[in-house]
């Protein structure tokens, strides 16, 4: 990883940690947030995944209109950290612990790598 990649990764980590702390309090069932990035194809390759505990909680979150609020918060926070993305909706997706457990036996590394290949963002 190049020095500039490390700087970007740190900015992402700091920003997404702040978003996570807010979301843990604000949204029922929110569990954690992560990011995936191929720095050779950055920023197009940036994927941010918001994880909820169950499909029901994720569905309720989306129906409440909070999805737009959280995506806007992610974009605003990353911009504040010096990470410019044009349309956060292109980079943010949602998943659940229960789906990972059912489909990948709880192996998030495998699930996220497959999810990244399927989205074909880059």
Backbone as CSV, one residue per row, in Angstrom:
resi,resn,N_x,N_y,N_z,CA_x,CA_y,CA_z,C_x,C_y,C_z
1,UNK,0.849,-1.175,0.000,0.000,0.000,0.000,0.898,1.244,0.000
2,UNK,0.626,2.140,-0.929,1.395,3.378,-1.025,1.039,4.324,0.125
3,UNK,1.895,5.289,0.340,1.682,6.260,1.408,0.355,7.011,1.211
4,UNK,0.048,7.388,-0.012,-1.210,8.089,-0.279,-2.420,7.179,-0.037
5,UNK,-2.270,5.888,-0.342,-3.352,4.930,-0.077,-3.608,4.816,1.423
6,UNK,-2.544,4.790,2.200,-2.678,4.706,3.660,-3.389,5.943,4.205
7,UNK,-3.068,7.097,3.645,-3.706,8.337,4.088,-5.202,8.291,3.789
8,UNK,-5.549,7.871,2.580,-6.966,7.768,2.203,-7.680,6.753,3.087
9,UNK,-7.049,5.615,3.319,-7.661,4.583,4.146,-7.900,5.095,5.567
10,UNK,-6.959,5.853,6.091,-7.127,6.415,7.427,-8.279,7.412,7.447
11,UNK,-8.387,8.250,6.418,-9.492,9.199,6.331,-10.829,8.462,6.270
12,UNK,-10.880,7.402,5.484,-12.096,6.589,5.403,-12.436,5.984,6.756
13,UNK,-11.440,5.432,7.406,-11.646,4.787,8.708,-12.168,5.778,9.743
14,UNK,-11.557,6.947,9.807,-11.982,7.967,10.775,-13.417,8.412,10.494
15,UNK,-13.704,8.706,9.238,-15.042,9.158,8.873,-16.109,8.109,9.106
16,UNK,-15.827,6.888,8.684,-16.820,5.822,8.847,-17.004,5.417,10.308
17,UNK,-15.972,5.572,11.120,-16.115,5.318,12.559,-17.097,6.319,13.167
18,UNK,-16.987,7.572,12.779,-17.917,8.590,13.273,-19.348,8.285,12.830
19,UNK,-19.521,7.882,11.581,-20.849,7.509,11.077,-21.388,6.321,11.867
20,UNK,-20.541,5.337,12.102,-20.954,4.136,12.834,-21.423,4.482,14.244
21,UNK,-20.675,5.314,14.930,-21.050,5.694,16.302,-22.416,6.360,16.324
22,UNK,-22.680,7.200,15.347,-23.987,7.853,15.256,-25.081,6.821,14.945
23,UNK,-24.833,5.983,13.950,-25.841,5.021,13.494,-26.192,3.993,14.568
24,UNK,-25.215,3.614,15.374,-25.487,2.651,16.452,-26.545,3.177,17.419
25,UNK,-26.562,4.469,17.633,-27.530,5.091,18.528,-28.834,5.410,17.796
26,UNK,-28.732,5.831,16.551,-29.887,6.362,15.826,-30.787,5.316,15.178
27,UNK,-30.230,4.153,14.791,-30.992,3.211,13.970,-31.059,1.838,14.630
28,UNK,-32.271,1.403,14.901,-32.494,0.103,15.525,-31.967,-1.012,14.625
29,UNK,-31.125,-1.850,15.185,-30.602,-2.988,14.450,-29.317,-2.719,13.701
30,UNK,-28.878,-1.458,13.639,-27.614,-1.170,12.975,-26.507,-1.831,13.775
31,UNK,-25.605,-2.529,13.077,-24.554,-3.278,13.767,-23.158,-2.695,13.534
32,UNK,-22.798,-2.453,12.270,-21.467,-1.953,11.959,-21.389,-1.487,10.517
33,UNK,-20.252,-0.903,10.170,-20.024,-0.390,8.821,-18.603,-0.755,8.407
34,UNK,-18.418,-1.008,7.129,-17.087,-1.343,6.633,-16.920,-0.756,5.234
35,UNK,-15.711,-0.821,4.745,-15.456,-0.366,3.383,-14.506,-1.322,2.683
36,UNK,-14.634,-1.344,1.367,-13.791,-2.152,0.491,-13.300,-1.198,-0.586
37,UNK,-12.027,-1.283,-0.921,-11.523,-0.397,-1.962,-10.318,-1.023,-2.648
38,UNK,-10.261,-0.851,-3.948,-9.089,-1.216,-4.734,-8.429,0.113,-5.090
39,UNK,-7.302,0.422,-4.461,-6.689,1.735,-4.630,-6.164,1.981,-6.045
40,UNK,-6.017,0.934,-6.822,-5.638,1.118,-8.227,-6.797,1.722,-9.024
41,UNK,-8.020,1.556,-8.508,-9.215,2.032,-9.209,-10.035,2.986,-8.334
42,UNK,-9.373,3.607,-7.389,-10.020,4.543,-6.477,-10.254,5.870,-7.190
43,UNK,-11.365,6.558,-6.985,-12.433,6.335,-6.017,-13.587,5.485,-6.550
44,UNK,-13.536,5.163,-7.850,-14.628,4.392,-8.443,-14.875,3.068,-7.724
45,UNK,-13.827,2.455,-7.206,-13.949,1.132,-6.590,-14.434,1.167,-5.139
46,UNK,-14.552,2.341,-4.544,-14.938,2.426,-3.128,-16.330,1.863,-2.905
47,UNK,-16.439,0.913,-1.976,-17.712,0.328,-1.554,-17.816,0.478,-0.052
48,UNK,-18.920,1.030,0.406,-19.207,1.160,1.826,-20.418,0.287,2.108
49,UNK,-20.295,-0.592,3.097,-21.377,-1.522,3.402,-21.840,-1.284,4.838
50,UNK,-23.133,-0.982,4.981,-23.758,-0.780,6.288,-24.461,-2.081,6.664
51,UNK,-24.115,-2.610,7.823,-24.621,-3.917,8.251,-25.650,-3.756,9.366
52,UNK,-26.793,-4.409,9.179,-27.830,-4.482,10.203,-27.884,-5.911,10.727
53,UNK,-28.537,-6.102,11.870,-28.621,-7.439,12.459,-29.497,-8.381,11.635
54,UNK,-30.707,-7.922,11.287,-31.660,-8.805,10.606,-32.251,-8.143,9.363
55,UNK,-32.815,-8.956,8.500,-33.495,-8.458,7.302,-34.688,-7.575,7.686
56,UNK,-35.406,-7.960,8.733,-36.560,-7.178,9.183,-36.136,-5.782,9.605
57,UNK,-35.061,-5.694,10.368,-34.578,-4.387,10.810,-34.109,-3.547,9.626
58,UNK,-33.440,-4.162,8.673,-32.987,-3.435,7.492,-34.187,-2.953,6.673
59,UNK,-35.186,-3.792,6.522,-36.386,-3.412,5.782,-37.100,-2.238,6.462
60,UNK,-37.236,-2.291,7.769,-37.868,-1.194,8.506,-37.063,0.094,8.365
61,UNK,-35.746,-0.022,8.416,-34.864,1.130,8.244,-35.088,1.772,6.876
62,UNK,-35.127,0.965,5.832,-35.313,1.492,4.477,-36.692,2.127,4.310
63,UNK,-37.719,1.503,4.887,-39.078,2.022,4.760,-39.274,3.321,5.529
64,UNK,-38.487,3.536,6.562,-38.639,4.727,7.397,-38.123,5.995,6.725
65,UNK,-37.375,5.848,5.660,-36.773,7.005,5.018,-35.398,7.346,5.566
66,UNK,-34.954,6.579,6.537,-33.650,6.848,7.143,-32.478,6.490,6.233
67,UNK,-32.729,5.699,5.211,-31.647,5.335,4.287,-31.052,6.589,3.657
68,UNK,-31.899,7.483,3.191,-31.423,8.723,2.567,-30.637,9.564,3.566
69,UNK,-31.087,9.575,4.795,-30.405,10.344,5.844,-29.018,9.763,6.102
70,UNK,-28.926,8.445,6.212,-27.635,7.809,6.492,-26.670,7.974,5.316
71,UNK,-27.161,7.812,4.109,-26.292,7.981,2.936,-25.787,9.429,2.869
72,UNK,-26.656,10.386,3.149,-26.239,11.797,3.159,-25.208,12.048,4.253
73,UNK,-25.390,11.425,5.415,-24.421,11.559,6.502,-23.064,10.984,6.095
74,UNK,-23.074,9.843,5.433,-21.824,9.240,4.965,-21.122,10.199,3.998
75,UNK,-21.866,10.720,3.040,-21.265,11.626,2.060,-20.715,12.877,2.755
76,UNK,-21.487,13.475,3.632,-21.054,14.684,4.335,-19.808,14.414,5.187
77,UNK,-19.824,13.319,5.909,-18.700,12.986,6.790,-17.438,12.715,5.991
78,UNK,-17.552,11.980,4.908,-16.371,11.702,4.083,-15.840,12.980,3.440
79,UNK,-16.732,13.847,3.004,-16.302,15.128,2.448,-15.531,15.922,3.500
80,UNK,-16.031,15.924,4.720,-15.349,16.608,5.826,-13.960,16.025,6.072
81,UNK,-13.795,14.732,5.814,-12.503,14.058,5.996,-11.602,14.186,4.763
82,UNK,-12.090,14.856,3.728,-11.283,15.044,2.524,-11.486,13.991,1.453
83,UNK,-12.507,13.176,1.601,-12.831,12.135,0.626,-14.002,12.636,-0.214
84,UNK,-13.748,12.892,-1.481,-14.792,13.398,-2.372,-15.363,12.252,-3.208
85,UNK,-16.660,12.017,-3.054,-17.376,11.085,-3.924,-18.586,11.838,-4.474
86,UNK,-18.850,11.665,-5.759,-19.917,12.444,-6.403,-21.299,12.031,-5.924
87,UNK,-21.567,10.750,-5.911,-22.897,10.255,-5.556,-22.736,9.079,-4.598
88,UNK,-22.978,9.325,-3.335,-22.780,8.289,-2.317,-23.638,7.056,-2.589
89,UNK,-24.796,7.231,-3.208,-25.651,6.077,-3.512,-24.943,5.062,-4.404
90,UNK,-23.981,5.513,-5.191,-23.225,4.610,-6.054,-22.222,3.774,-5.257
91,UNK,-21.922,4.204,-4.039,-20.864,3.569,-3.247,-21.368,2.856,-1.993
92,UNK,-22.600,3.133,-1.576,-23.123,2.591,-0.322,-24.118,1.468,-0.600
93,UNK,-23.944,0.369,0.117,-24.909,-0.724,0.049,-25.220,-1.186,1.474
94,UNK,-26.188,-2.070,1.592,-26.659,-2.532,2.899,-26.709,-4.051,2.913
95,UNK,-26.478,-4.622,4.092,-26.480,-6.079,4.235,-26.871,-6.391,5.678
96,UNK,-26.991,-7.700,5.974,-27.368,-8.101,7.332,-26.510,-9.250,7.840
97,UNK,-26.384,-9.269,9.139,-25.691,-10.376,9.807,-26.409,-11.691,9.514
98,UNK,-27.745,-11.662,9.542,-28.504,-12.898,9.334,-28.292,-13.452,7.927
99,UNK,-28.240,-12.597,6.923,-28.011,-13.063,5.552,-26.615,-13.659,5.408
100,UNK,-25.637,-13.035,6.023,-24.276,-13.572,5.960,-24.204,-14.939,6.645
101,UNK,-24.878,-15.055,7.766,-24.874,-16.332,8.490,-25.516,-17.431,7.643
102,UNK,-26.638,-17.121,7.008,-27.352,-18.112,6.198,-26.609,-18.477,4.919
103,UNK,-26.033,-17.495,4.258,-25.459,-17.725,2.936,-23.959,-17.997,2.931
104,UNK,-23.255,-17.535,3.959,-21.794,-17.685,3.986,-21.268,-18.173,5.343
105,UNK,-22.140,-18.776,6.133,-21.759,-19.289,7.453,-21.028,-18.240,8.294
106,UNK,-21.456,-16.987,8.163,-20.864,-15.916,8.960,-19.503,-15.436,8.481
107,UNK,-19.060,-15.883,7.314,-17.747,-15.502,6.791,-17.868,-14.189,6.008
108,UNK,-17.658,-13.082,6.709,-17.810,-11.767,6.088,-16.757,-11.511,5.022
109,UNK,-15.553,-11.979,5.210,-14.508,-11.767,4.202,-14.946,-12.352,2.860
110,UNK,-15.466,-13.560,2.892,-15.948,-14.203,1.671,-17.146,-13.449,1.102
111,UNK,-18.092,-13.120,1.953,-19.307,-12.422,1.504,-18.967,-11.077,0.854
112,UNK,-18.111,-10.315,1.490,-17.767,-9.002,0.962,-16.975,-9.095,-0.331
113,UNK,-16.113,-10.083,-0.436,-15.360,-10.226,-1.686,-16.294,-10.638,-2.822
114,UNK,-17.249,-11.504,-2.549,-18.222,-11.892,-3.572,-19.134,-10.721,-3.923
115,UNK,-19.558,-9.979,-2.908,-20.421,-8.823,-3.132,-19.707,-7.803,-4.009
116,UNK,-18.438,-7.609,-3.773,-17.652,-6.652,-4.542,-17.518,-7.105,-6.001
117,UNK,-17.310,-8.383,-6.227,-17.218,-8.887,-7.601,-18.538,-8.761,-8.333
118,UNK,-19.647,-9.028,-7.637,-20.968,-8.975,-8.270,-21.372,-7.553,-8.666
119,UNK,-20.948,-6.552,-7.905,-21.402,-5.192,-8.189,-20.707,-4.616,-9.417
120,UNK,-19.529,-5.092,-9.744,-18.795,-4.663,-10.933,-18.757,-3.148,-11.072
121,UNK,-18.324,-2.496,-10.011,-18.239,-1.045,-10.036,-17.012,-0.563,-10.797
122,UNK,-16.035,-1.438,-10.984,-14.812,-0.962,-11.633,-14.366,-1.840,-12.738
